[in-house]
Amino acid sequence: MPDGYHYAAGEPLNTTADVLDLIAEAWGHHVPWVAVPIERLPGDFFKLSTGVAGEITQKFANYRIGLAIVGDTDHHAAAGNAVRAWIIEANRGGQLWFVRDEAELAARLSARS
């Protein structure tokens, strides 16, 4: 687990149970951040009206574990102003980040130290 995060490769996070299992795994490793590849997210994660993103991110917030979505979000951000604004606002905070790769995540975490 480099730089205080767990890189969560694996199957898609299709259910609440999948998300909670991932949080439990991170909790067991005592890491403050989980990096989830964008490919693991449910297909409707970036459709904000579905509430899927809110449900997933809230679970991480409840357990005080940061969530970094790793991958290219340009396609999703281009789809609408709300998604673009959400990504920008999330990246200003300390709970949810959208990063292009693990190197960007490691740099952001190092800057916080």
N, C-alpha and C positions, 0 to 999 in steps of 0.2 A: 504494500500500500504506500506508494510514494507520496510525499508531501501532504499527508493527512487526508487522503481521500481513497475511496474504494471505486474502482472502475467496474461497473456492473454490466459486463457483456452477458448475453444469453438470449433467452426467448422473449417475445413481446410481452409487455405488461398489459395484458388484456382485462384483468379483473382486479378488484380491490384486494383480494387475497394475494395476488402477484406482487402488488405494491407493498403490502404489509410484510410479505416474506423478504423482500429486498431491504426494507427498513430494519427488520430483525437481523438480517445478515450484517448490515452496516453497524448496527448497535453492538453486535457481538464482536466486531473488529475494533470498536471504540474509535471510529473515525467521524470527524465532524461534517464531512461532505461525501456525497455519492455522485459519481459521474455516470450518467445514463446516455448511451449512444442514441441519437435521434431515431434510429431505425427500430428501437425497442418500444417506442411510444405507440399508443393506440392511434389508429388512423384519424380519429376525430379530435385528437389532442389540440390541434391548432384551430379547430372550429370552436371558438370561445363560447358560443351560445349553447353548446352541449353540456358545459360544466365539467367535462372530463379533466381538463387542465387544472381547474380550481380544486377538484377533489384530490387529485394526485399531489399537487403542490401543498395543499393544506395538511395532508397526512405527514409530509416531511416536516413542515413547520411545527406541527403538534409535537413531534419528537425532537425538535430542535436540531435537525440534520439538514445541512444545506444540500440543495439539488442543483447540479450542473447538467444541463442538456448539451451534449457534445455532438456537433455536426453543423452542417450548412443549413441555416434557417432562411436564407435569402428568398427561396421560393415561397415559403409561408408568409414572410414579411411582405412580399410583393402582392400577396393576395388581398390584403386589406389594411386600412389604416389602424384599425383596432389592434390587430396582431402586431404590427410594427411598433406601435406605441407601447404595448405590453412588454415586448422584448426589450425595448430601450429602458423602460422604467424598471424592469426586473434587474437588468444589468447595473443599475445604479444602487441597488440594495445589497443586502447581505445574506439573503436566503435562497434566491433563485437566480441562476446565471445561465446565459446562453453563450457557449464558447465554441469556436471552430474545431479545436483539437485539445488533446491533453496538455500540450505545451502551453497553450494560452491559459488553461485552468491552473497549471502549476505556477505560472507567472503571477496570476491574480492572487492565488493563495499566498505566495511568497511576499507580495506587496502588502498583504494584511498583517504579516508577522512583525 
